[in-house]
Amino acid sequence: MRLIFLGDVVGEPGRLALYRAIPELRAQYEPALIVVNGENAAGGRGITPRLCEEFLANGIDVITLGDHVWDQKDLPDWIDNEPRVLRPHNLQAGTPGKGSIIVDTPKGKVAVLCLSGRTFMGPGPENPFTTGAEEAARLRAEGACALLVDIHGEATSEKIAMGHRLDGIASAVLGTHTHVQTADARILPGGTACMTDVGMCGPRDGIIGRDAAAVLEGCISSMPCKYPIGGWPARVSGAVIEVDPTTGRAAHIQAINLDYDR
């Protein structure tokens, strides 16, 4: 089976390019599941219930989130009603929503687990190396033939470490949050596909999705300034993973990059 995971969606250009990419990716790869990190879909900060519904209506199977999960005020009261939208599993007990799901697909049951790193990520997350491993084991014990893990974190070392922690348990451990696709896609010794960051879906020529000129102004002046979302063209970035459904081991991982003009 093939699984597709696409990185952080940034603003309107990221959303519109994503909706154009989904039919193409389904036709080319025939994936059992498409997972998208929707972390910055609403103007670059968080996601709204309306946008979640729009993502799902456009062929996305599961949405993962990260440190901006509560930036949009309507999401906490809504998220319990939509199990396909995942906040990080290792947030404190009692937090709204869920951090994992098992989805029935024509190829078998596929689990998705969303985790947050802790290094430079602010207060809140519990230890992902303990809580994540426990939840991954539970999902596999409940019959998931494949498991995709989104580790949303700042530190490359922490994301790589999570890959090794779940090697042989997860089918893929893929990083998000930094918006820059890394060139380290590989299969770890236990059969887990690993990639430090899959990149983003958003303005290709901006600076991690923001308008380049505005970001440079801030860098040069060292004064506070606004960083609006960049414009077109937009790039859709992620990874496609081929998994043996009888073992859950990954056989291949390949980066995805698709560019779109307005």
C-alpha atoms as one frame of an Amber mdcrd trajectory, in Angstrom:
protein
   0.000   0.000   0.000   1.040   3.605  -0.489   0.581   6.400   2.021   0.956
  10.097   1.222   1.828  12.717   3.809   1.959  16.430   2.939   3.567  19.124
   5.064   2.293  22.220   6.817  -0.311  24.074   4.740   0.368  27.831   4.796
  -2.395  30.280   3.979  -4.607  30.528   0.897  -1.892  29.744  -1.679  -1.067
  26.549   0.205  -4.717  25.530   0.446  -5.546  26.160  -3.209  -2.411  24.420
  -4.465  -3.178  21.481  -2.172  -6.684  21.074  -3.589  -5.228  20.984  -7.101
  -2.592  18.446  -6.101  -4.859  15.894  -4.393  -6.546  14.525  -7.582  -3.163
  14.331  -9.329  -1.575  12.462  -6.423  -4.488  10.030  -6.196  -4.311   9.310
  -9.922  -0.529   8.836  -9.914  -0.015   6.839  -6.698  -3.444   5.393  -5.813
  -2.733   5.883  -2.095  -4.685   4.113   0.620  -4.556   7.297   2.711  -3.622
  10.959   2.314  -2.644  12.815   5.489  -1.990  16.560   5.598  -0.633  18.783
   8.350  -3.022  21.745   8.458  -1.063  23.665  11.082  -0.939  27.072   9.350
  -3.897  26.892   6.971  -5.844  29.837   8.423  -3.819  32.900   7.475  -0.631
  31.221   8.646  -1.797  30.448  12.199  -3.853  27.357  13.034  -6.933  26.080
  11.262 -10.665  26.729  11.549 -13.496  24.183  11.616 -14.653  25.463   8.223
 -11.240  24.866   6.707 -11.059  21.397   8.263 -14.338  20.528   6.572 -13.033
  22.013   3.315  -9.888  19.876   3.505 -11.911  16.708   4.091 -14.312  17.572
   1.269 -11.336  17.928  -1.100 -10.160  14.363  -0.585  -7.878  14.610   2.451
  -8.383  11.658   4.804  -6.722  12.866   8.029  -5.515  16.290   9.212  -2.719
  16.638  11.764  -1.883  19.787  13.724   0.884  21.125  15.971   1.841  24.001
  18.234  -0.663  26.398  16.617  -3.556  24.011  17.246  -5.510  26.464  19.444
  -4.722  29.696  17.572  -8.230  29.779  16.069 -10.776  30.240  18.847 -13.519
  27.998  17.376 -11.428  24.837  17.172 -11.350  23.679  20.833 -15.153  23.424
  21.055 -15.389  21.686  17.659 -12.513  19.229  17.499 -14.138  16.518  19.647
 -16.779  16.113  16.938 -14.317  15.272  14.132 -11.990  12.324  14.825 -10.144
  12.826  11.531  -8.592  16.069  12.841  -5.730  15.270  15.225  -4.030  17.513
  17.750  -0.715  16.301  19.211  -1.308  13.176  21.271   1.150  14.212  23.978
  -0.686  17.347  25.076  -1.809  17.298  28.690  -4.602  14.952  29.784  -8.043
  16.503  29.387  -7.085  18.542  26.308  -9.895  18.607  23.703  -9.645  16.253
  20.763  -7.626  13.135  20.072  -4.080  12.546  18.884  -4.539   9.345  16.910
  -6.973   7.488  14.691  -7.300   4.139  12.937  -8.817   4.446   9.463 -10.338
   1.535   7.531  -8.999   1.615   3.971  -9.394  -0.831   1.053  -5.837  -1.975
   1.812  -6.383  -2.514   5.537  -6.457  -0.510   8.757  -4.035   2.427   8.792
  -3.264   4.337  11.977  -2.136   7.969  12.158  -0.459   9.402  15.260   0.332
  13.083  15.792   3.087  14.053  18.241   4.701  17.314  19.287   8.367  17.703
  20.046   9.433  19.613  23.153  12.739  21.262  22.199  12.131  24.998  21.550
   8.390  24.279  21.305   7.214  26.088  24.431   5.400  24.673  27.467   2.744
  22.001  27.293   3.731  18.757  25.594   4.382  15.639  27.630   7.366  13.457
  26.748   6.688  12.191  23.193   9.244   9.394  23.512   7.230   7.673  26.242
   3.640   8.643  25.433   4.237   8.264  21.693   5.740   4.801  22.004   2.877
   3.646  24.221   0.251   4.939  21.807   2.047   3.510  18.764   2.118   0.083
  20.400  -1.593   0.352  21.235  -2.522   1.282  17.678  -0.604  -1.658  16.242
  -2.115  -4.006  18.854  -5.592  -2.872  17.773  -5.006  -4.185  14.282  -3.434
  -1.341  12.328  -1.379  -2.894   9.538   0.432   0.410   8.967   1.198   3.400
  11.190   2.144   6.908  10.042   3.536   9.299  12.677   3.743  13.086  12.316
   6.392  14.448  14.706   5.897  18.220  14.783   9.086  19.732  16.120  11.794
  22.343  15.810  14.906  20.276  16.495  16.129  17.959  13.748  17.834  15.749
  16.333  14.572  15.241  18.227  12.701  14.254  15.086  15.414  11.850  13.996
  15.479  10.387  17.508  11.733   9.749  17.294  12.303   7.774  14.118  14.756
   5.535  15.920  12.468   5.272  18.957   9.629   3.949  16.794  11.766   1.982
  14.335  10.082  -1.349  13.709   6.785  -0.130  15.215   5.779   2.721  12.903
   5.728   2.398   9.129   6.848   6.021   8.799   7.960   8.814  11.140   7.835
  12.123   9.282   8.741  15.568  10.578   6.844  18.824  10.212   6.997  22.405
  11.608  10.159  23.862  10.060   8.626  24.107   6.536  11.894  23.252   4.755
  12.054  19.844   3.102  15.115  17.827   4.100  17.113  15.498   1.862  17.421
  12.631   4.352  14.495  10.347   3.440  15.520   6.783   4.263  14.439   3.439
   5.679  15.769   2.732   9.177  17.086  -0.761  10.075  13.785  -1.911  11.586
  11.781  -0.965   8.489  10.516   2.509   9.432  10.632   5.233   6.788  12.043
   8.434   8.239  12.361  12.022   7.006  13.318  14.964   9.228  10.933  17.410
   7.555   8.614  16.846   4.610   8.378  20.561   3.792   5.269  22.708   3.422
   2.373  23.445   1.107   2.590  27.182   0.510   4.313  30.085  -1.260   7.391
  28.652  -2.966   9.432  31.856  -3.180   8.659  33.245   0.249  10.488  32.549
   3.509   8.826  29.538   5.138   5.560  30.735   3.618   5.809  34.418   4.499
   6.454  37.323   2.124  10.219  37.437   1.569  10.520  41.235   1.434   8.679
  41.645   4.729  10.805  39.033   6.472  13.994  40.639   5.160  12.849  44.027
   6.419  12.557  42.554   9.895  15.942  40.858   9.618  17.660  44.082   8.520
  15.931  46.550  10.840  15.603  44.298  13.912  12.274  46.066  14.500   8.887
  44.386  14.953   6.955  44.105  11.716   4.176  42.053  10.171   4.968  38.986
   8.082   2.098  38.490   5.619   1.633  35.254   3.708   3.626  35.154   0.476
   2.098  34.865  -2.976   2.269  32.540  -5.963   3.689  30.259  -7.251   2.925
  27.720  -4.555   4.633  24.399  -3.863   3.044  21.225  -2.460   5.656  19.187
  -0.594   5.534  15.892   1.239   6.403  12.246   0.861   4.941   9.029  -0.507
   5.706   5.834   1.375   5.248   2.279   0.124   4.383  -0.126   2.943   4.052
  -3.900   3.100   0.607  -4.320   4.733   1.476  -7.782   6.043   4.413  -6.515
   8.124   3.903  -2.764   8.371   7.475  -2.229   7.189   8.261   0.475   4.660
   9.784  -0.600   1.370  10.327   2.843  -0.167  10.016   6.554   0.592  10.143
   9.343  -1.961   9.865  13.122  -1.642   6.984  14.968  -3.339   7.293  18.475
  -4.788   4.654  19.944  -7.096   4.600  23.592  -8.208   1.497  25.545  -9.222
   0.907  29.006 -10.626  -2.213  30.896  -9.618
